[in-house]
Amino acid sequence: MVPDLVNKYLKMWLWILISLEIITKVHGYSDGIFPESCDSMLPVHTNRNGILYKPQSTDPPFEITYDPAPHGQPITVYLKSKQSNKFTGFMLEARKTQDVVGPAVGKFIMLDSRETRLLSCHSSLDNAVSQKLGSEKRLFKVNWTSPQEKDLDYTFRATFLQYFETFWEPMDLDVKLSSPTTTSMPSTTLPTTTTPITTSTTTPITTTPITTTPITTTPITTSTTTPITTTPITTSTTTPITTTPITTSTTTPITTTPITTSKH
């Protein structure tokens, strides 16, 4: 009878241990509370012997994407499954690209309160996010706003957990934010630079009076001067015109006689 009683108690304790193990597993990846994981972003999951599970060495079948937005505007971040695999747990943070090992920055805004749990790491509110329930999912989205600083380079870092003992190293996605000043500047400078008003008005005004005026290039002064100067001096006194009428009519009888007599 004693052995039966011992077996009964052993079975009872065995069921208690099994129940505690199940509760621990469910609690480990369903409530999304990782206060000790703010820096490493890895879940602290152990087996029944207290040995930590290690992350997978393969590439995770999941990815991080986002919708771009200017600096200061909410950015929608997506955690997706690349294949048919589903994830049950995750942790997401944003850090400065120049200091990826530093603390989480910015603030997350939940889009689905049933699936989202906002976390506060290093006394900063809502700078990390995790799952609220351990349901299987292929897509999760949340909004994030950047801090009020001049930095535009940030990195989203996420850890995906498929099962209690199956999870991966954190993966990174670099984000380049566009500043609001650069988006407004092109709209003001482009119209002033491309306006053809100044070019079209100056071109006809300068070319018309200088090139087309016939006043400087008129040949009137040179054409009147040339015939007047050369005609009386050189051409009018020449022998073809003057000699023929004068020698025949008037000069021949009177002039030849005195000239021949005085010479001999």
For each residue, the residues with C-beta under 8 A, 3 or more apart:
1: 4 5
2: 5 6
3: 6 7
4: 1 7 8
5: 1 2 8 9
6: 2 3 9 10
7: 3 4 10 11
8: 4 5 11 12
9: 5 6 12 13
10: 6 7 13 14
11: 7 8 14 15
12: 8 9 15 16
13: 9 10 16 17
14: 10 11 17 18
15: 11 12 18 19
16: 12 13 19 20
17: 13 14 20 21 48
18: 14 15 21 22
19: 15 16 22 23
20: 16 17 23 24
21: 17 18 24 25 48
22: 18 19 25 26
23: 19 20 26 27
24: 20 21 27 28
25: 21 22 28 29 164
26: 22 23 29 30 134
27: 23 24 30 31
28: 24 25 43 45 164
29: 25 26 43 45 88 89 131 134 161 163 164
30: 26 27 88 89 131 133 134
31: 27 117 132 134
32: 89 91 117 119 130 131 132
33: 117 119 130
34: 37 38 41 43 44 91 119 130
35: 38 119
36: 44
37: 34 40 41 42 43 44 91 159
38: 34 35 41 93 103 104 119 121 122 128
39: 101 121
40: 37 170
41: 34 37 38 91 93 157 158 159 170
42: 37 55 159 167 169 170
43: 28 29 34 37 89 91 159 161 167
44: 34 36 37 52
45: 28 29 52 53 164 165 167
46: 49 50 51 52 53
47: 50 51 53 165
48: 17 21
49: 46
50: 46 47
51: 46 47
52: 44 45 46
53: 45 46 47 164 165 167
54:
55: 42 167 168 169
56: 60 166 167 168 169
57:
58: 168
59: 168
60: 56 160 168 169 171
61: 81 82 83 85
62: 79 80 81 82 85 87 158 160 168 171
63: 79 80 82 171
64: 77 78 79 80 92 156 158 171 173
65: 77 78 80 173
66: 75 76 77 78 156 173 175
67: 75 76
68: 75 177 178
69: 73 74 75 76 177
70: 73 177 178 179 180 183
71: 146 152 177 178 179 180
72: 145 146 148 180
73: 69 70 145
74: 69 109 143 144 145
75: 66 67 68 69 143 144 145 146 175 177
76: 66 67 69 111 141 142 143
77: 64 65 66 92 141 142 143 144 156
78: 64 65 66 139 140 141
79: 62 63 64 87 90 92 139 140 141 158 160
80: 62 63 64 65 138 139
81: 61 62 84 85 86 87 137 138 139
82: 61 62 63 85
83: 61
84: 81
85: 61 62 81 82 162
86: 81 136 137 138 162
87: 62 79 81 90 136 137 138 160 161 162
88: 29 30 131 134 135 136 137 161 162 163
89: 29 30 32 43 130 131 134 160 161 167
90: 79 87 130 131 140 158 159 160 161
91: 32 34 37 41 43 119 128 129 130 158 159
92: 64 77 79 108 128 129 130 142 156 157 158
93: 38 41 104 121 127 128 129 156 157 158
94: 104 105 106 127 144 146 154 155 156 157 175
95: 99 100 101 102 103 104 105 154 155 157
96: 99 100 102 105 151 153 154 155
97: 100 153 154 155 174 175
98: 151 153
99: 95 96 102
100: 95 96 97 155 157 172
101: 39 95
102: 95 96 99 105
103: 38 95 121 122 124 127
104: 38 93 94 95 121 122 124 127 128
105: 94 95 96 102 127 146 147 154
106: 94 127 144 145 146 147 154
107: 125 126 127 144 145 147
108: 92 118 126 127 128 129 142 143 144
109: 74 126 142 143 144 145
110: 113 116 118 129 142 143
111: 76 116 141 142 143
112: 115 116 140 141
113: 110 116 132
114: 132 133
115: 112 131 132 133 135 137 140
116: 110 111 112 113 129 131 132 140 142
117: 31 32 33 129 130 131 132
118: 108 110 125 126 128 129
119: 32 33 34 35 38 91 126 127 128 129 130
120: 123 124 125 126 127 128
121: 38 39 93 103 104 124 127 128
122: 38 103 104 127
123: 120
124: 103 104 120 121 127
125: 107 118 120
126: 107 108 109 118 119 120 129
127: 93 94 103 104 105 106 107 108 119 120 121 122 124
128: 38 91 92 93 104 108 118 119 120 121
129: 91 92 93 108 110 116 117 118 119 126 142
130: 32 33 34 89 90 91 92 117 119
131: 29 30 32 88 89 90 115 116 117 134 137 140
132: 31 32 113 114 115 116 117
133: 30 114 115
134: 26 29 30 31 88 89 131
135: 88 115
136: 86 87 88
137: 81 86 87 88 115 131 140
138: 80 81 86 87
139: 78 79 80 81
140: 78 79 90 112 115 116 131 137
141: 76 77 78 79 111 112
142: 76 77 92 108 109 110 111 116 129
143: 74 75 76 77 108 109 110 111
144: 74 75 77 94 106 107 108 109 156
145: 72 73 74 75 106 107 109
146: 71 72 75 94 105 106 149 151 154 177
147: 105 106 107 151
148: 72
149: 146
150:
151: 96 98 146 147 154
152: 71 176 177 178 179
153: 96 97 98 174 175 176 177
154: 94 95 96 97 105 106 146 151 174 175 177
155: 94 95 96 97 100 172 173 174 175
156: 64 66 77 92 93 94 144 172 173 175
157: 41 92 93 94 95 100 170 171 172 173
158: 41 62 64 79 90 91 92 93 170 171 173
159: 37 41 42 43 90 91 167 168 169 170 171
160: 60 62 79 87 89 90 167 168 171
161: 29 43 87 88 89 90 164 166 167
162: 85 86 87 88 166 167
163: 29 88 166 167
164: 25 28 29 45 53 161
165: 45 47 53
166: 56 161 162 163
167: 42 43 45 53 55 56 89 159 160 161 162 163
168: 55 56 58 59 60 62 159 160 171
169: 42 55 56 60 159
170: 40 41 42 157 158 159
171: 60 62 63 64 157 158 159 160 168
172: 100 155 156 157
173: 64 65 66 155 156 157 158
174: 97 153 154 155
175: 66 75 94 97 153 154 155 156
176: 152 153
177: 68 69 70 71 75 146 152 153 154
178: 68 70 71 152 182 183
179: 70 71 152 182 183
180: 70 71 72 183 184
181: 184 185
182: 178 179 185 186
183: 70 178 179 180 186 187
184: 180 181 187 188
185: 181 182 188 189
186: 182 183 189 190
187: 183 184 190 191
188: 184 185 191 192
189: 185 186 192 193
190: 186 187 193 194
191: 187 188 194 195
192: 188 189 195
193: 189 190
194: 190 191
195: 191 192 198
196: 199 200
197: 200 201
198: 195 201 202
199: 196 202 203
200: 196 197 203 204
201: 197 198 204 205
202: 198 199 205 206
203: 199 200 206 207
204: 200 201 207 208
205: 201 202 208 209
206: 202 203 209 210
207: 203 204 210 211 212
208: 204 205 211 212
209: 205 206 212 213
210: 206 207 213
211: 207 208
212: 207 208 209
213: 209 210 216 217
214: 217 218
215: 218
216: 213
217: 213 214
218: 214 215 221
219: 222 223
220: 223 224
221: 218 224 225
222: 219 225 226
223: 219 220 226 227
224: 220 221 227 228
225: 221 222 228 229
226: 222 223 229 230
227: 223 224 230 231
228: 224 225 231 232
229: 225 226 232 233
230: 226 227 233 234 235
231: 227 228 234 235 236
232: 228 229 236
233: 229 230 236 237
234: 230 231 237 238
235: 230 231 238
236: 231 232 233 241 242
237: 233 234 242
238: 234 235 241 242
239: 242 243
240: 243 244
241: 236 238 244
242: 236 237 238 239 245 246
243: 239 240 246 247
244: 240 241 247 248
245: 242 248 249
246: 242 243 249 250 251
247: 243 244 251 252
248: 244 245 252
249: 245 246 252
250: 246 254
251: 246 247 254 255
252: 247 248 249 255 256
253: 256 257
254: 250 251 257 258
255: 251 252 258 259
256: 252 253 259 260
257: 253 254 260 261
258: 254 255 261 262
259: 255 256 262 263
260: 256 257 263 264
261: 257 258 264
262: 258 259
263: 259 260
264: 260 261
